[in-house]
Amino acid sequence: MRYFNVAGPCRKAEHYMIEASTRLKGVEQLINMKQYFAIHAARQSGKTTYLQDLTQRLNAEGKYYAVYCSLESVQNIVEPEKGIPAIIGQISYALTIYKIPHYENFAKQADFNDYVGVLTMELTKYIELLDKPLVIFFDEADCLSDNTLVSFLRQLRLGYNNRGIAPFIHSVALVGMRNIRDYKAKVRPDSESLGSASPFNIVSKALTLQNFTQEEIALLYQQHTDEIGQHFDEDAIELVFQQTQGQPWLVNAIAREMIFEKLDSDFTQPITAELVEEAIQTIILRRDTHIDSLLERLKEDRVRRVIEPMVTGEDFSERLSDDYQYVCDLGLISDKNGKIKPANPIYAEVITRILTYETQQQLLQDKKCRDFPFYIKDGKIDMNALLGDFQQHWRENSDIWGKKFHYEEAAAQFVFQSFLQRIVNSKGRIMREFATGTKRVDVCVIYNGKKYPIELKIRRGKKTLTEGLEQTLEYMDTLGCNEGWLMLFDQRTNATWDDKIFMKKETFDEKTITVVGL
């Protein structure tokens, strides 16, 4: 039987899958126009599946010879005298496994001492032997390092420019996680130039692979229903889309977790929204390779410069920067309606948990931080008692926490979220919403069916309180709550703790907001 795949490319005979061609338009037109182009998308979004399928299809149609060539094994070879021969070796392997005519003659007598021209020369000599145009998809092209990358692209450019004189590759796709423009930032500082003959100017277009739509998720899951008979509730499918925003690996991982782990392959049981929630929490806590490798990037300064204002709700106007493009290409963020947000709620949750993990561990060792059950009274959270304890903890430890956090501007929000995380560990749940330009962070604690909306804001002046109250009321209205909390983090160095620390209630008709100063 087929199954939901979470490792490597999908194959129709083995895996449930949605044709990637529906999510990437215009590639075959570019090939027919003899274009060199780029395809970029986040890891495990379907690039390799698409490329291998397209390669097989082009070869079957008979108009071109096509090969899929991974450059992953050439990663970190900086010296072109070593890197270019390694690339030629990978091309030779690709020609061999696809049984392209005369593959045994490719680079048979290559002069690798001429590493600045051998790639162009050997491809030209080989293509002269072919009776049809050659198309090459170079996967993992963004893993090439420094001078190897520049030499590789320059030799492609030389062959491209001379195609009217000497035969060369008909069409090339440079495929990877990052856009071609980020390759430039990788090999040189902005202040330096690669000269007028830049190797990057042969790329006519950069395409990206779209995530699944909700309809495509339903079609994917329907394949399992048709073959096995197991039903997916509509609200379960809707929740998967809402939580993943169609990220392919997450969509498959959730289904796999529900069917084979939660239900232990009992195909008589329907897939419900409750099962989706449980599967998501398991995946988040388990930190599978997909999530772990992606969030390892959070330690990089260029990622922090984009993520930090998103977490604090501050403005971010550097959308033309390489840092911004890099984080987009990683698949960590989305940019809609002028606001940068986590790419999906699961990533938002994991970002918060990863960046607060060490803080959570230290809080567990702090004897002054009471166990969460202390705050439960008659099945409800005594939120005022919890926030009062946090006020005291922040008063005593804010200087220490500020110095420990790599994301220094967001230290206050992260320490508080660490404080709250014990709720999740006690069978509660936390909803988090943050985006650039909002000047706030929305947090909703859900425990025993009751919602506790909390607004986090940094004090920016006298207007902050008025603005914060309006935003908290708006958030409470969205959640259908009559009680909420507004936390104001006062970062003034000339204010005393007695000025900063307070707790007071504000009433608006039948709604109550507790304002908590820190």
LUMPAFI-982848 format. One record per residue (C-alpha): residue number from 1; chain; x, y, z; residue in one letter. Coordinates in nm, 2 decimals. Each point is the difference from the previous one (the first is absolute). Layout:
<nodes>
NODE    k  c       u       v       w  r
NODE  NUM  A       X       Y       Z  A
...
</nodes>
This chain:
<nodes>
NODE    k  c       u       v       w  r
NODE    1  A    0.00    0.00    0.00  M
NODE    2  A    0.11    0.36   -0.06  R
NODE    3  A    0.07    0.23    0.29  Y
NODE    4  A    0.07    0.37    0.09  F
NODE    5  A    0.36    0.07   -0.06  N
NODE    6  A    0.22    0.22    0.22  V
NODE    7  A    0.35   -0.10   -0.12  A
NODE    8  A    0.13    0.06   -0.35  G
NODE    9  A   -0.18    0.04   -0.34  P
NODE   10  A   -0.35   -0.14   -0.05  C
NODE   11  A   -0.07   -0.28   -0.25  R
NODE   12  A   -0.35   -0.07   -0.12  K
NODE   13  A    0.03   -0.37    0.04  A
NODE   14  A    0.10    0.03    0.37  E
NODE   15  A   -0.14    0.33    0.14  H
NODE   16  A   -0.31    0.21    0.00  Y
NODE   17  A    0.09    0.31   -0.19  M
NODE   18  A   -0.13    0.31   -0.18  I
NODE   19  A    0.16    0.07   -0.33  E
NODE   20  A    0.25    0.28    0.06  A
NODE   21  A   -0.06    0.14   -0.34  S
NODE   22  A   -0.32    0.14    0.12  T
NODE   23  A    0.20    0.22    0.24  R
NODE   24  A    0.26    0.12   -0.24  L
NODE   25  A   -0.11    0.16   -0.33  K
NODE   26  A    0.21    0.10   -0.30  G
NODE   27  A    0.30   -0.23    0.03  V
NODE   28  A   -0.06   -0.19   -0.33  E
NODE   29  A   -0.05    0.33   -0.18  Q
NODE   30  A    0.34    0.13    0.12  L
NODE   31  A    0.16   -0.33   -0.12  I
NODE   32  A   -0.15    0.04   -0.34  N
NODE   33  A    0.14    0.35   -0.01  M
NODE   34  A    0.35   -0.13    0.07  K
NODE   35  A    0.01    0.20    0.33  Q
NODE   36  A    0.22   -0.04    0.30  Y
NODE   37  A   -0.21    0.06    0.31  F
NODE   38  A   -0.01   -0.06    0.38  A
NODE   39  A   -0.25   -0.20    0.21  I
NODE   40  A    0.00    0.06    0.38  H
NODE   41  A   -0.21   -0.12    0.28  A
NODE   42  A    0.04   -0.10    0.37  A
NODE   43  A    0.13   -0.34    0.08  R
NODE   44  A   -0.23   -0.30   -0.04  Q
NODE   45  A   -0.26    0.19   -0.20  S
NODE   46  A    0.01   -0.23   -0.30  G
NODE   47  A    0.28    0.14   -0.22  K
NODE   48  A    0.18   -0.33   -0.05  T
NODE   49  A   -0.32   -0.19   -0.06  T
NODE   50  A   -0.10    0.25   -0.26  Y
NODE   51  A    0.34    0.00   -0.17  L
NODE   52  A    0.03   -0.37   -0.02  Q
NODE   53  A   -0.35   -0.03   -0.14  D
NODE   54  A    0.05    0.27   -0.26  L
NODE   55  A    0.33   -0.16   -0.10  T
NODE   56  A   -0.17   -0.34   -0.06  Q
NODE   57  A   -0.28    0.18   -0.19  R
NODE   58  A    0.23    0.20   -0.23  L
NODE   59  A    0.20   -0.31   -0.09  N
NODE   60  A   -0.32   -0.20   -0.07  A
NODE   61  A   -0.14    0.28   -0.23  E
NODE   62  A    0.32   -0.03   -0.21  G
NODE   63  A    0.06    0.36   -0.09  K
NODE   64  A    0.30    0.04    0.24  Y
NODE   65  A    0.25   -0.20    0.20  Y
NODE   66  A   -0.05    0.10    0.37  A
NODE   67  A    0.20   -0.08    0.31  V
NODE   68  A   -0.05    0.08    0.37  Y
NODE   69  A    0.34    0.07    0.16  C
NODE   70  A    0.04    0.05    0.37  S
NODE   71  A    0.30    0.21    0.11  L
NODE   72  A   -0.05   -0.08    0.37  E
NODE   73  A    0.32   -0.21    0.02  S
NODE   74  A    0.20    0.30   -0.12  V
NODE   75  A   -0.10    0.21    0.31  Q
NODE   76  A    0.28    0.18    0.18  N
NODE   77  A    0.26   -0.06   -0.27  I
NODE   78  A    0.13    0.36   -0.02  V
NODE   79  A    0.29   -0.04   -0.24  E
NODE   80  A   -0.11   -0.01   -0.36  P
NODE   81  A    0.29   -0.23   -0.10  E
NODE   82  A   -0.18   -0.26    0.21  K
NODE   83  A   -0.36    0.11   -0.03  G
NODE   84  A   -0.02    0.02   -0.38  I
NODE   85  A    0.12   -0.36   -0.05  P
NODE   86  A   -0.25   -0.11    0.27  A
NODE   87  A   -0.28    0.17   -0.19  I
NODE   88  A    0.11   -0.17   -0.32  I
NODE   89  A   -0.01   -0.33    0.19  G
NODE   90  A   -0.36    0.06    0.10  Q
NODE   91  A   -0.10    0.09   -0.35  I
NODE   92  A    0.16   -0.32   -0.13  S
NODE   93  A   -0.19   -0.20    0.26  Y
NODE   94  A   -0.33    0.17   -0.10  A
NODE   95  A    0.06   -0.07   -0.37  L
NODE   96  A    0.08   -0.36    0.09  T
NODE   97  A   -0.31   -0.08    0.21  I
NODE   98  A   -0.23    0.16   -0.26  Y
NODE   99  A    0.18   -0.19   -0.28  K
NODE  100  A    0.05    0.31   -0.21  I
NODE  101  A    0.17   -0.11   -0.33  P
NODE  102  A    0.38    0.00    0.01  H
NODE  103  A    0.01    0.06    0.38  Y
NODE  104  A    0.32   -0.21    0.01  E
NODE  105  A    0.18    0.26   -0.21  N
NODE  106  A   -0.08    0.30    0.23  F
NODE  107  A    0.32    0.15    0.14  A
NODE  108  A    0.19   -0.31   -0.09  K
NODE  109  A    0.32    0.19   -0.08  Q
NODE  110  A   -0.07    0.31    0.21  A
NODE  111  A    0.29    0.23    0.09  D
NODE  112  A   -0.08    0.08    0.36  F
NODE  113  A    0.30    0.23    0.02  N
NODE  114  A   -0.20    0.25   -0.20  D
NODE  115  A   -0.26    0.02    0.27  Y
NODE  116  A   -0.12    0.35   -0.11  V
NODE  117  A   -0.12   -0.14   -0.34  G
NODE  118  A   -0.02   -0.38    0.02  V
NODE  119  A   -0.37    0.00    0.08  L
NODE  120  A   -0.09    0.21   -0.31  T
NODE  121  A    0.23   -0.20   -0.22  M
NODE  122  A   -0.12   -0.34    0.10  E
NODE  123  A   -0.37    0.09   -0.02  L
NODE  124  A    0.06    0.15   -0.35  T
NODE  125  A    0.18   -0.31   -0.12  K
NODE  126  A   -0.26   -0.23    0.14  Y
NODE  127  A   -0.30    0.19   -0.13  I
NODE  128  A    0.15   -0.02   -0.35  E
NODE  129  A   -0.06   -0.37    0.01  L
NODE  130  A   -0.37    0.03    0.08  L
NODE  131  A   -0.29    0.00   -0.25  D
NODE  132  A   -0.23    0.19    0.24  K
NODE  133  A    0.04    0.30    0.23  P
NODE  134  A    0.11   -0.06    0.35  L
NODE  135  A   -0.18    0.14    0.31  V
NODE  136  A    0.16   -0.02    0.35  I
NODE  137  A   -0.16    0.07    0.33  F
NODE  138  A    0.27    0.07    0.26  F
NODE  139  A   -0.15   -0.07    0.34  D
NODE  140  A    0.16    0.13    0.32  E
NODE  141  A    0.18    0.26   -0.21  A
NODE  142  A   -0.01    0.24    0.30  D
NODE  143  A    0.23   -0.23    0.20  C
NODE  144  A    0.30    0.08   -0.22  L
NODE  145  A    0.26    0.20    0.19  S
NODE  146  A    0.17    0.33   -0.09  D
NODE  147  A    0.25   -0.04   -0.29  N
NODE  148  A   -0.14   -0.33   -0.11  T
NODE  149  A   -0.34    0.16   -0.04  L
NODE  150  A    0.14    0.30   -0.19  V
NODE  151  A    0.21   -0.22   -0.24  S
NODE  152  A   -0.30   -0.23   -0.06  F
NODE  153  A   -0.23    0.29   -0.09  L
NODE  154  A    0.26    0.17   -0.21  R
NODE  155  A    0.06   -0.31   -0.21  Q
NODE  156  A   -0.37   -0.04   -0.05  L
NODE  157  A   -0.02    0.36   -0.11  R
NODE  158  A    0.29   -0.05   -0.25  L
NODE  159  A   -0.18   -0.29   -0.16  G
NODE  160  A   -0.33    0.18    0.01  Y
NODE  161  A    0.14    0.31   -0.18  N
NODE  162  A    0.16   -0.21   -0.27  N
NODE  163  A   -0.29   -0.22   -0.08  R
NODE  164  A   -0.03    0.16   -0.35  G
NODE  165  A    0.36   -0.12   -0.07  I
NODE  166  A    0.04   -0.32    0.19  A
NODE  167  A   -0.25   -0.25    0.14  P
NODE  168  A   -0.08    0.03    0.37  F
NODE  169  A   -0.28   -0.09    0.25  I
NODE  170  A   -0.34    0.09   -0.14  H
NODE  171  A   -0.15    0.10    0.33  S
NODE  172  A    0.12    0.00    0.36  V
NODE  173  A   -0.19    0.03    0.33  A
NODE  174  A    0.20    0.10    0.31  L
NODE  175  A   -0.20   -0.15    0.28  V
NODE  176  A    0.03    0.05    0.38  G
NODE  177  A   -0.15    0.14    0.32  M
NODE  178  A    0.12    0.35   -0.08  R
NODE  179  A   -0.07    0.24   -0.29  N
NODE  180  A    0.29    0.06   -0.24  I
NODE  181  A    0.03    0.36    0.14  R
NODE  182  A    0.11   -0.15    0.34  D
NODE  183  A    0.28   -0.18   -0.17  Y
NODE  184  A    0.16    0.34   -0.06  K
NODE  185  A   -0.01    0.09    0.37  A
NODE  186  A    0.16   -0.34    0.07  K
NODE  187  A    0.31    0.06   -0.21  V
NODE  188  A    0.07    0.37    0.05  R
NODE  189  A   -0.07    0.29    0.23  P
NODE  190  A   -0.23    0.27   -0.14  D
NODE  191  A    0.29    0.23   -0.03  S
NODE  192  A    0.19   -0.22   -0.24  E
NODE  193  A   -0.08   -0.08   -0.37  S
NODE  194  A    0.04   -0.30   -0.21  L
NODE  195  A    0.06    0.22   -0.30  G
NODE  196  A   -0.20    0.08   -0.31  S
NODE  197  A   -0.01   -0.37   -0.10  A
NODE  198  A   -0.20   -0.10    0.30  S
NODE  199  A   -0.07   -0.38   -0.02  P
NODE  200  A   -0.35    0.06    0.15  F
NODE  201  A   -0.15    0.20   -0.30  N
NODE  202  A   -0.07   -0.31   -0.21  I
NODE  203  A   -0.31   -0.09    0.22  V
NODE  204  A   -0.31    0.13   -0.17  S
NODE  205  A   -0.25   -0.07    0.27  K
NODE  206  A   -0.03   -0.14    0.36  A
NODE  207  A   -0.30   -0.22    0.07  L
NODE  208  A   -0.12   -0.14    0.33  T
NODE  209  A   -0.21   -0.30    0.10  L
NODE  210  A   -0.33    0.09    0.16  Q
NODE  211  A   -0.14   -0.18    0.31  N
NODE  212  A   -0.30   -0.22   -0.01  F
NODE  213  A   -0.34    0.16   -0.01  T
NODE  214  A   -0.27   -0.13    0.23  Q
NODE  215  A   -0.16   -0.17   -0.30  E
NODE  216  A    0.33   -0.18   -0.08  E
NODE  217  A    0.03   -0.12    0.36  I
NODE  218  A   -0.35   -0.14   -0.03  A
NODE  219  A    0.10   -0.17   -0.33  L
NODE  220  A    0.32   -0.14    0.16  L
NODE  221  A   -0.19   -0.14    0.30  Y
NODE  222  A   -0.28   -0.14   -0.23  Q
NODE  223  A    0.26   -0.23   -0.16  Q
NODE  224  A    0.04   -0.17    0.33  H
NODE  225  A   -0.38   -0.02    0.05  T
NODE  226  A   -0.05   -0.14   -0.35  D
NODE  227  A    0.27   -0.27    0.05  E
NODE  228  A   -0.05   -0.09    0.36  I
NODE  229  A   -0.35    0.13    0.09  G
NODE  230  A    0.10    0.22    0.29  Q
NODE  231  A   -0.20    0.32    0.01  H
NODE  232  A    0.14    0.35    0.08  F
NODE  233  A   -0.25    0.24    0.16  D
NODE  234  A   -0.04    0.33   -0.18  E
NODE  235  A    0.09    0.20    0.31  D
NODE  236  A    0.32   -0.21    0.03  A
NODE  237  A    0.11    0.09   -0.35  I
NODE  238  A   -0.08    0.37    0.06  E
NODE  239  A    0.20   -0.01    0.32  L
NODE  240  A    0.30   -0.16   -0.17  V
NODE  241  A    0.00    0.28   -0.26  F
NODE  242  A   -0.05    0.27    0.26  Q
NODE  243  A    0.30   -0.12    0.20  Q
NODE  244  A    0.23   -0.09   -0.28  T
NODE  245  A   -0.10    0.25   -0.27  Q
NODE  246  A    0.05   -0.29   -0.24  G
NODE  247  A    0.37   -0.06    0.07  Q
NODE  248  A    0.04   -0.34   -0.16  P
NODE  249  A    0.23   -0.17    0.25  W
NODE  250  A   -0.23    0.10    0.29  L
NODE  251  A   -0.31   -0.11   -0.18  V
NODE  252  A    0.14   -0.35   -0.06  N
NODE  253  A    0.16   -0.02    0.35  A
NODE  254  A   -0.33    0.08    0.18  I
NODE  255  A   -0.18   -0.27   -0.20  A
NODE  256  A    0.27   -0.25    0.06  R
NODE  257  A    0.01    0.07    0.37  E
NODE  258  A   -0.38   -0.04    0.03  M
NODE  259  A   -0.04   -0.31   -0.20  I
NODE  260  A    0.30   -0.21    0.10  F
NODE  261  A    0.08    0.13    0.35  E
NODE  262  A   -0.31    0.14    0.16  K
NODE  263  A   -0.23   -0.26   -0.14  L
NODE  264  A    0.26   -0.27   -0.04  D
NODE  265  A   -0.12   -0.08   -0.36  S
NODE  266  A   -0.36   -0.05    0.11  D
NODE  267  A   -0.15    0.10   -0.33  F
NODE  268  A   -0.36   -0.03    0.13  T
NODE  269  A    0.04    0.31    0.22  Q
NODE  270  A   -0.09    0.34   -0.17  P
NODE  271  A    0.26    0.28    0.00  I
NODE  272  A   -0.13    0.28    0.22  T
NODE  273  A    0.11    0.36    0.08  A
NODE  274  A    0.09   -0.13    0.35  E
NODE  275  A    0.24   -0.24   -0.15  L
NODE  276  A    0.15    0.28   -0.21  V
NODE  277  A    0.06    0.20    0.32  E
NODE  278  A    0.17   -0.29    0.17  E
NODE  279  A    0.22   -0.08   -0.30  A
NODE  280  A    0.11    0.36   -0.03  I
NODE  281  A    0.10    0.02    0.36  Q
NODE  282  A    0.20   -0.33   -0.03  T
NODE  283  A    0.18    0.13   -0.31  I
NODE  284  A    0.09    0.32    0.17  I
NODE  285  A    0.13   -0.17    0.31  L
NODE  286  A    0.19   -0.26   -0.19  R
NODE  287  A    0.18    0.25   -0.22  R
NODE  288  A    0.04   -0.21   -0.31  D
NODE  289  A    0.29    0.06   -0.23  T
NODE  290  A   -0.20    0.23   -0.23  H
NODE  291  A   -0.09    0.24    0.29  I
NODE  292  A    0.33   -0.03    0.18  D
NODE  293  A    0.21    0.08   -0.31  S
NODE  294  A   -0.21    0.29   -0.09  L
NODE  295  A    0.00    0.15    0.34  L
NODE  296  A    0.37   -0.04    0.04  E
NODE  297  A    0.01    0.30   -0.22  R
NODE  298  A   -0.15    0.21    0.28  L
NODE  299  A    0.35    0.03    0.15  K
NODE  300  A    0.13    0.19   -0.31  E
NODE  301  A    0.02    0.38    0.04  D
NODE  302  A   -0.15    0.06   -0.34  R
NODE  303  A   -0.31   -0.21    0.10  V
NODE  304  A   -0.02    0.18    0.34  R
NODE  305  A   -0.01    0.34   -0.17  R
NODE  306  A   -0.32   -0.10   -0.18  V
NODE  307  A   -0.17   -0.22    0.27  I
NODE  308  A    0.06    0.22    0.30  E
NODE  309  A   -0.22    0.30   -0.12  P
NODE  310  A   -0.27   -0.26   -0.10  M
NODE  311  A    0.01   -0.15    0.35  V
NODE  312  A   -0.02    0.35    0.17  T
NODE  313  A   -0.25    0.14   -0.24  G
NODE  314  A    0.23    0.28   -0.11  E
NODE  315  A    0.03    0.15   -0.35  D
NODE  316  A    0.23   -0.16   -0.26  F
NODE  317  A    0.06    0.20   -0.32  S
NODE  318  A    0.31   -0.18   -0.15  E
NODE  319  A   -0.19   -0.22   -0.24  R
NODE  320  A    0.27    0.06   -0.27  L
NODE  321  A    0.27   -0.14    0.22  S
NODE  322  A    0.17   -0.33   -0.06  D
NODE  323  A   -0.08   -0.10    0.36  D
NODE  324  A   -0.37    0.03   -0.06  Y
NODE  325  A    0.01   -0.19   -0.33  Q
NODE  326  A    0.21   -0.27    0.17  Y
NODE  327  A   -0.26   -0.05    0.28  V
NODE  328  A   -0.28   -0.01   -0.26  C
NODE  329  A    0.18   -0.26   -0.20  D
NODE  330  A    0.05   -0.21    0.32  L
NODE  331  A   -0.38   -0.02    0.02  G
NODE  332  A   -0.01    0.14    0.35  L
NODE  333  A   -0.21    0.30   -0.07  I
NODE  334  A   -0.28    0.13   -0.22  S
NODE  335  A   -0.06    0.36   -0.10  D
NODE  336  A   -0.37    0.10   -0.05  K
NODE  337  A   -0.17    0.33    0.02  N
NODE  338  A    0.32    0.17    0.09  G
NODE  339  A    0.06   -0.22    0.31  K
NODE  340  A    0.27   -0.26    0.05  I
NODE  341  A   -0.14   -0.30    0.19  K
NODE  342  A    0.12   -0.36    0.06  P
NODE  343  A   -0.07   -0.21   -0.30  A
NODE  344  A   -0.26   -0.20    0.19  N
NODE  345  A   -0.12   -0.04    0.36  P
NODE  346  A    0.21   -0.32    0.05  I
NODE  347  A    0.32    0.19   -0.08  Y
NODE  348  A   -0.12    0.29    0.23  A
NODE  349  A   -0.03   -0.25    0.28  E
NODE  350  A    0.33   -0.17   -0.06  V
NODE  351  A    0.18    0.33   -0.05  I
NODE  352  A   -0.12    0.11    0.35  T
NODE  353  A    0.08   -0.33    0.16  R
NODE  354  A    0.35   -0.03   -0.15  I
NODE  355  A    0.10    0.35    0.10  L
NODE  356  A   -0.14   -0.04    0.35  T
NODE  357  A    0.11   -0.36    0.07  Y
NODE  358  A    0.30    0.08    0.21  E
NODE  359  A   -0.20    0.26    0.19  T
NODE  360  A   -0.27   -0.26    0.08  Q
NODE  361  A    0.26   -0.24    0.13  Q
NODE  362  A    0.15    0.27    0.23  Q
NODE  363  A   -0.34    0.10    0.12  L
NODE  364  A   -0.07   -0.36    0.10  L
NODE  365  A    0.31    0.01    0.23  Q
NODE  366  A   -0.10    0.33    0.16  D
NODE  367  A   -0.16   -0.08    0.33  K
NODE  368  A   -0.18    0.34    0.01  K
NODE  369  A   -0.19   -0.09   -0.32  C
NODE  370  A   -0.30   -0.20    0.13  R
NODE  371  A   -0.14   -0.31   -0.17  D
NODE  372  A   -0.28    0.07   -0.23  F
NODE  373  A   -0.27   -0.19    0.20  P
NODE  374  A    0.03    0.28    0.26  F
NODE  375  A   -0.18    0.23   -0.24  Y
NODE  376  A   -0.29   -0.24   -0.06  I
NODE  377  A   -0.31    0.07    0.21  K
NODE  378  A   -0.34   -0.17   -0.06  D
NODE  379  A    0.13   -0.11   -0.34  G
NODE  380  A    0.09    0.36   -0.11  K
NODE  381  A    0.33    0.18   -0.02  I
NODE  382  A    0.05    0.28    0.26  D
NODE  383  A    0.16    0.22   -0.27  M
NODE  384  A    0.06    0.29    0.24  N
NODE  385  A    0.19   -0.22    0.24  A
NODE  386  A    0.21   -0.14   -0.29  L
NODE  387  A    0.08    0.35   -0.14  L
NODE  388  A    0.07    0.13    0.34  G
NODE  389  A    0.26   -0.27    0.05  D
NODE  390  A    0.15    0.09   -0.33  F
NODE  391  A    0.02    0.36    0.09  Q
NODE  392  A    0.22   -0.09    0.30  Q
NODE  393  A    0.21   -0.23   -0.21  H
NODE  394  A    0.06    0.26   -0.27  W
NODE  395  A    0.09    0.26    0.26  R
NODE  396  A    0.26   -0.22    0.15  E
NODE  397  A    0.15   -0.15   -0.32  N
NODE  398  A   -0.06    0.23   -0.29  S
NODE  399  A    0.36    0.12   -0.02  D
NODE  400  A    0.12   -0.36   -0.01  I
NODE  401  A   -0.25   -0.12   -0.26  W
NODE  402  A    0.07    0.30   -0.23  G
NODE  403  A    0.37   -0.09   -0.02  K
NODE  404  A   -0.06   -0.37   -0.06  K
NODE  405  A   -0.23    0.03   -0.30  F
NODE  406  A    0.14    0.01   -0.36  H
NODE  407  A   -0.33    0.17   -0.09  Y
NODE  408  A    0.06    0.27    0.26  E
NODE  409  A   -0.29    0.23   -0.11  E
NODE  410  A   -0.25   -0.28    0.04  A
NODE  411  A    0.14   -0.12    0.34  A
NODE  412  A   -0.30    0.11    0.20  A
NODE  413  A   -0.26   -0.16   -0.23  Q
NODE  414  A    0.20   -0.32   -0.01  F
NODE  415  A    0.05   -0.03    0.37  V
NODE  416  A   -0.37    0.05    0.06  F
NODE  417  A   -0.09   -0.26   -0.26  Q
NODE  418  A    0.24   -0.24    0.17  S
NODE  419  A   -0.18    0.07    0.32  F
NODE  420  A   -0.33   -0.09   -0.17  L
NODE  421  A    0.13   -0.31   -0.17  Q
NODE  422  A   -0.06   -0.20    0.32  R
NODE  423  A   -0.37    0.03   -0.09  I
NODE  424  A    0.05   -0.21   -0.32  V
NODE  425  A    0.20   -0.25    0.21  N
NODE  426  A   -0.30   -0.02    0.23  S
NODE  427  A   -0.25   -0.09   -0.28  K
NODE  428  A   -0.08    0.36   -0.09  G
NODE  429  A    0.07    0.17   -0.34  R
NODE  430  A    0.14    0.34   -0.11  I
NODE  431  A   -0.10    0.18   -0.32  M
NODE  432  A    0.26    0.26   -0.11  R
NODE  433  A   -0.04    0.26   -0.27  E
NODE  434  A    0.28    0.24   -0.09  F
NODE  435  A    0.10    0.21   -0.31  A
NODE  436  A    0.20    0.30   -0.08  T
NODE  437  A   -0.16    0.34    0.02  G
NODE  438  A   -0.27   -0.10    0.25  T
NODE  439  A    0.18    0.14    0.30  K
NODE  440  A   -0.13   -0.29    0.21  R
NODE  441  A    0.00   -0.38    0.05  V
NODE  442  A   -0.32   -0.18    0.05  D
NODE  443  A    0.00   -0.30    0.23  V
NODE  444  A   -0.31   -0.21    0.10  C
NODE  445  A    0.03   -0.26    0.27  V
NODE  446  A   -0.26   -0.28   -0.03  I
NODE  447  A   -0.06   -0.21    0.30  Y
NODE  448  A   -0.29   -0.23    0.08  N
NODE  449  A   -0.20    0.15   -0.28  G
NODE  450  A    0.04    0.36    0.12  K
NODE  451  A    0.20    0.27   -0.19  K
NODE  452  A    0.23    0.26    0.16  Y
NODE  453  A    0.10    0.27   -0.25  P
NODE  454  A    0.32    0.19    0.08  I
NODE  455  A    0.15    0.29   -0.19  E
NODE  456  A    0.37    0.07    0.02  L
NODE  457  A    0.13    0.35   -0.08  K
NODE  458  A    0.32    0.19    0.05  I
NODE  459  A   -0.06    0.34    0.16  R
NODE  460  A    0.08    0.27   -0.26  R
NODE  461  A   -0.15    0.30    0.17  G
NODE  462  A   -0.32    0.13    0.16  K
NODE  463  A   -0.21   -0.12   -0.30  K
NODE  464  A    0.10   -0.36    0.05  T
NODE  465  A   -0.26   -0.07    0.27  L
NODE  466  A   -0.29    0.14   -0.21  T
NODE  467  A    0.12   -0.18   -0.31  E
NODE  468  A    0.05   -0.32    0.20  G
NODE  469  A   -0.35    0.01    0.15  L
NODE  470  A   -0.16    0.04   -0.34  E
NODE  471  A    0.21   -0.29   -0.14  Q
NODE  472  A   -0.09   -0.22    0.29  T
NODE  473  A   -0.37    0.07   -0.04  L
NODE  474  A    0.03   -0.08   -0.36  E
NODE  475  A    0.18   -0.33    0.07  Y
NODE  476  A   -0.26   -0.09    0.27  M
NODE  477  A   -0.28    0.07   -0.24  D
NODE  478  A    0.16   -0.23   -0.26  T
NODE  479  A    0.02   -0.28    0.26  L
NODE  480  A   -0.34    0.07    0.15  G
NODE  481  A    0.13    0.08    0.35  C
NODE  482  A   -0.11    0.25    0.26  N
NODE  483  A    0.32   -0.01    0.20  E
NODE  484  A    0.36    0.07   -0.12  G
NODE  485  A    0.34    0.11    0.11  W
NODE  486  A    0.24    0.27   -0.14  L
NODE  487  A    0.37   -0.03    0.09  M
NODE  488  A    0.21    0.31   -0.04  L
NODE  489  A    0.38   -0.05    0.00  F
NODE  490  A    0.16    0.32    0.11  D
NODE  491  A    0.36    0.02   -0.13  Q
NODE  492  A    0.08    0.35    0.14  R
NODE  493  A    0.33    0.00    0.18  T
NODE  494  A   -0.09    0.31    0.20  N
NODE  495  A   -0.32   -0.14    0.15  A
NODE  496  A   -0.01   -0.17    0.33  T
NODE  497  A   -0.15   -0.35    0.05  W
NODE  498  A   -0.27    0.15    0.22  D
NODE  499  A   -0.10    0.21   -0.31  D
NODE  500  A    0.01   -0.30   -0.23  K
NODE  501  A   -0.17   -0.27    0.21  I
NODE  502  A   -0.37    0.04    0.04  F
NODE  503  A   -0.33   -0.19   -0.06  M
NODE  504  A   -0.33    0.18   -0.06  K
NODE  505  A   -0.34   -0.08   -0.15  K
NODE  506  A   -0.17    0.19   -0.28  E
NODE  507  A   -0.37   -0.05   -0.08  T
NODE  508  A   -0.16    0.06   -0.33  F
NODE  509  A   -0.38   -0.07    0.00  D
NODE  510  A   -0.01   -0.37    0.11  E
NODE  511  A    0.37   -0.07   -0.09  K
NODE  512  A    0.29    0.01    0.24  T
NODE  513  A    0.37    0.04   -0.07  I
NODE  514  A    0.27   -0.04    0.26  T
NODE  515  A    0.30    0.22   -0.08  V
NODE  516  A    0.32   -0.15    0.12  V
NODE  517  A    0.31    0.22    0.01  G
NODE  518  A    0.35   -0.14   -0.01  L
</nodes>
